Amino acid sequence: MKRYASAFVPGGFDMFHIGHLTILRHASSIADRVIAGVVDDETLFLMKNRRPVVRQADRVEIVGSVGIVDEVAVLGSTSKVDAWHRLGFDVVVKGDDWRDTPKGDALEREMRLLGVDVAYFPYTQGTSSTALRDRLRVRTAS
């Protein structure tokens, strides 16, 4: 696989879990520098119509403490183009659940115009912040 100077991994990183760790590890396997973009609380609310469980400052601290992330940037937008103008990176790393989807296709088009690649890695099935929320909801209702 191609080696990059810097990889960008955007996400909410709410309730940090193995899927988050896995995607960051994949990014570090292809780039010398890993930049994690942590979406701010308000943008996450607008995206998912719910507040994150873990507050923004804590999500930033957790992601920055993993040991494979070189920089953490708080994102007030989901625009990868805006992030690129601010941070400069060579590749965006996403789970392969984005591949061949309208969102993934649009991301690839936007990044291609900037000379940035999109690298897909296997999505960690069965693990997501949404799945964790659902499991917690079931357990607390019992």
C-alpha positions in Angstrom: 0.0 0.0 0.0 1.1 3.5 -0.7 2.8 5.5 2.1 1.7 9.0 2.9 3.1 11.9 4.9 -0.1 12.6 6.7 -3.4 10.8 7.2 -6.7 12.5 8.3 -9.2 10.4 10.3 -12.5 12.4 10.9 -15.1 11.2 13.3 -17.2 11.9 16.3 -15.2 9.5 18.5 -18.1 9.3 21.0 -17.7 6.4 23.5 -14.3 5.5 22.2 -14.3 1.8 21.1 -12.4 -0.8 19.2 -13.6 0.5 15.8 -12.1 3.9 16.6 -8.8 2.3 17.6 -8.7 0.1 14.6 -9.2 2.9 12.1 -6.5 5.0 13.8 -4.2 2.0 13.7 -4.9 1.6 10.0 -4.1 5.3 9.4 -0.8 4.9 11.2 0.1 1.9 9.1 0.0 4.0 5.9 1.2 7.5 7.1 4.0 9.0 9.0 1.6 11.4 10.7 -2.0 10.8 11.9 -4.4 13.7 12.3 -7.7 12.9 14.1 -10.5 15.3 13.4 -12.9 15.2 16.3 -16.3 16.7 15.4 -17.5 19.2 17.9 -20.6 18.7 20.0 -22.9 21.0 18.0 -21.9 19.6 14.7 -22.4 16.0 16.0 -25.9 17.0 17.2 -26.7 18.4 13.8 -25.5 15.3 12.1 -27.1 12.7 14.3 -29.9 14.6 16.0 -28.6 13.6 19.5 -25.9 14.9 21.8 -22.7 12.9 22.3 -22.4 10.9 25.5 -18.8 11.9 26.0 -18.3 15.7 26.0 -16.0 17.2 23.4 -13.1 18.1 25.6 -13.0 14.5 26.9 -13.2 13.0 23.4 -10.3 15.2 22.3 -8.3 14.1 25.3 -9.0 10.4 24.8 -8.2 10.4 21.1 -5.0 12.4 21.7 -3.9 10.0 24.4 -4.0 6.8 22.2 -0.4 7.1 21.3 -0.7 6.8 17.5 -2.3 10.2 16.9 0.1 13.1 16.3 -2.5 15.8 16.2 -6.1 16.3 17.2 -8.2 19.0 15.6 -11.7 20.0 16.7 -14.0 20.2 13.6 -16.9 22.6 13.5 -18.0 21.2 10.2 -18.2 17.9 8.4 -16.5 19.3 5.3 -13.3 17.5 4.5 -12.4 20.2 2.1 -12.5 22.8 4.9 -10.4 20.4 7.1 -7.8 20.0 4.3 -7.5 23.8 3.9 -6.9 24.1 7.6 -4.8 21.0 8.3 -3.3 19.8 5.0 -3.1 16.0 4.6 -2.4 13.5 1.8 -5.1 10.9 2.5 -8.5 10.7 4.3 -9.0 7.4 6.0 -12.6 6.0 6.2 -14.3 2.7 7.0 -15.2 0.7 3.9 -18.9 1.2 4.8 -18.4 4.5 2.9 -17.0 2.8 -0.3 -19.4 2.9 -3.3 -21.9 5.1 -1.5 -23.1 8.5 -2.5 -21.2 10.0 0.5 -18.0 8.1 -0.4 -18.2 8.9 -4.1 -18.7 12.6 -3.3 -15.7 12.5 -0.8 -13.5 10.9 -3.5 -14.5 13.5 -6.1 -13.8 16.4 -3.7 -10.5 15.0 -2.5 -9.3 14.1 -6.0 -9.6 17.8 -6.9 -7.2 18.6 -4.1 -4.8 15.8 -4.9 -5.8 13.9 -1.8 -6.5 10.1 -1.8 -9.2 8.3 0.1 -8.2 5.0 1.8 -10.8 2.6 2.9 -10.2 0.0 5.6 -12.6 -2.7 6.9 -15.4 -1.3 9.0 -15.5 -2.9 12.4 -18.8 -4.8 12.2 -21.1 -4.7 15.2 -19.2 -1.9 17.0 -20.3 1.7 16.8 -21.3 4.4 19.3 -24.9 3.9 18.1 -24.7 0.2 18.9 -23.2 0.9 22.3 -26.0 3.4 23.0 -28.6 0.8 22.1 -27.0 -1.8 24.3 -26.9 0.6 27.2 -30.5 1.6 26.7 -31.6 -2.1 26.8 -29.6 -2.9 29.9 -30.8 0.2 31.8 -34.4 -0.6 30.8 -34.2 -4.1 32.2 
